Amino acid sequence: MSPASHVPATGEVTGVQALDNRAGSPAEAPVLDIADLRVSFRGRRGGVAKAVDGVNLSVNRGEIVALVGESGCGKTTLARTILGLQRPESGEVRYLGKALDYRRRALKAYRGEVQLVLQDPTGALNPRHTVYEAVAEGPRVHRMDDEPGRVARALSQAGLRPPERFFLTYPHELSGGQRQRVVIAGALALEPKVIIADEPVSSLDASIRGEILALLLKLRDDLGLSVLVVTHDLGLAWNIADRIAVMYLGRIVEVGTTEEVLQSPRHPYTRALLSVVPEIDQIEPVVLRGETPDPSRIPTGCRFHPRCPALADGTAAAHGIADDCVGSPLNVLPATGGHRAACWLAE
Amino acid sequence: MALLEMRDVHLTYSTAAGDVPAVRGVNLAVQAGEVLGVAGESGCGKSTLASTVLRLYPKSARVSGEVLLNGEDVLTMRWGRLRAARWSEAAVVFQGALHSLNPIQRIGKQLTEPILLHDPTATPKSASAKVRQLLDHVGLPTSYVDAYPHQLSGGQKQRVMIALALSCDPEVLVADEPTTALDVMVQAQILDLMSAVARELQMAVLFISHDLSVLGSTCDRVAVMYAGRIIEEGPARDVFDSPKHPYTRALSAAFPTIGDRASRYAPSGLPGDPPYPADLPSGCPFHPRCPDALPVCPTVDVKLRHAGPQREAACVLVGQPAAVE
């Protein structure tokens, strides 16, 4: 199997397209707009791992988008590239219509507006810093005024009330849910427009999970925040997301509103993911064999074809597309324009 | 007879700050070929409970009750007998499994070691044949005997850990959060593997997880723990689908059913934090967080009550005549 080239035909993909009016305000440009983004890493033996291999994605003002996929699918690399921590090989990250400027000063200003919330709050907080110090760090780096007021406001927005009571506490004195709230407060102190949350509840207990998700919803409603949630938890997406993008091996393979993607999935991969969610027992579980394959050897044709249940059970052959699945590359899905799946069966 | 049985097990840690009762009177039984799930939040005592099966708790801990492995009490075993029982009669798949493998030893060597230690008739040759068979059993290529742990993915390492636990043909398997760090798809593969192995080898499995939804679909029965006690027990699917205890209801609601309009944009949680074991609330320890608490709850410490066929729950609201609808 040789690595397939995935140069899209000209005109196939354009960055900004007709705006999605399902969420946010349809009149304005998306807050975040990712256009044909590609990121690759060079391996030691000359191999090239295409971690992000052509991604279009947009997040509107006040919209919560869930980016769903297995480990190794490139979702964290995508999040890092959006934050400017990783330079793309080609393509653009546009913030409020403008391409990301990688000069130091511009990047610093950008990072004040687009904030990251990580998975493990215990690891994200310095155990020797008080809650006040943890939340004040961002405003200090960005030389913002009224530090105590900002910290108090952020803590209270994150649901730690009264904020003054938490100023001098240390992370070990807090519960897991409270620690995650401190991490979120640290992001809010900079008054960001976008929060990128990487598995925000996966290390938290079931009873706390709901509270943190409710907090993200409330922040969206109160502050008009846009949120990109990176997760493998489809239940989380059902709880809070407006739209879902399913990522597989560096590409988005299905995108649409939460209802569309979760209730009438078109891509066999999305269907397989849904079938192993323990709460759904009407569906016969399709447990895919193996794990996400190696991004340095992306299969030809549809990148999912070696694991695809629809190809294996002959559904693809019955539709006369089995050869396409194995041999013809699929188009990169556009960022907007409704429910789409990158699958020959859905074409 | 149950392969694993616990009778009124208590475990109290002695710390500088005083006694911490982590497990406060647990009764349970697991039959051959049965998977019993134990669910609960962090700090509820579920890992401590697991540690009693092989007496893995610290020396300073005070334990009472009985933990019967095939009828024999682990808590009173002599040291030599306990050493023999560990791994060959009951084995554990640990929580941090991904870090439990020795990074500088080949997989084959790590799997061979317990076999040679526990089976006096084993030769290096027979052990190596057994290792290949084990790898095959957990769905790994036998060529992995020569691999180092860093060459494997998370799911593959977890499979090695399961093979390791099966290496001495134990009758009882304790799995403490075996899939927590894994992806959905890999988690599904591992859960499938564990339940298949349990049934095929007729083992008794104690499966510990914080994720009630995972237990609901994998186990035969589920016990839900809160503050060191079992507060609900019953057939897995029933407990998840129609919980009787308000705490189980909150846990179950935390995992939404996709397609259920009621949970759309309405994540469900449980306010408050689990109580600190050394400082438990009076009466029912759940009453400060309970949405259905009655005035009597702070004063009565409810024991498990009959709550339908094969069901038990520790709540004053359970088992009383339905006075009002």
Interface residues (C-beta under 8 A of the other chain):
Chain A: E70 S71 S175 G176 G177 Q178 D205 A206 S207 I208 R209 G210 E211 I212 L213 A214 L217 H232 D233 L234 G235 L236 W238 N239 I240 T258 L262 Q263 A272 L273 L274 V276 V277 P278 E279 I280 D281 P285 V287 L288 R289 E291
Chain B: E41 S42 S153 G154 G155 D183 V184 M185 V186 Q187 A188 Q189 D192 H210 D211 L212 S213 V214 G216 S217 T218 A250 L251 A253 A254 F255 P256 T257 I258 G259 S263 R264 Y265 A266 P267 S268 G269 L270 P271 D273 P274
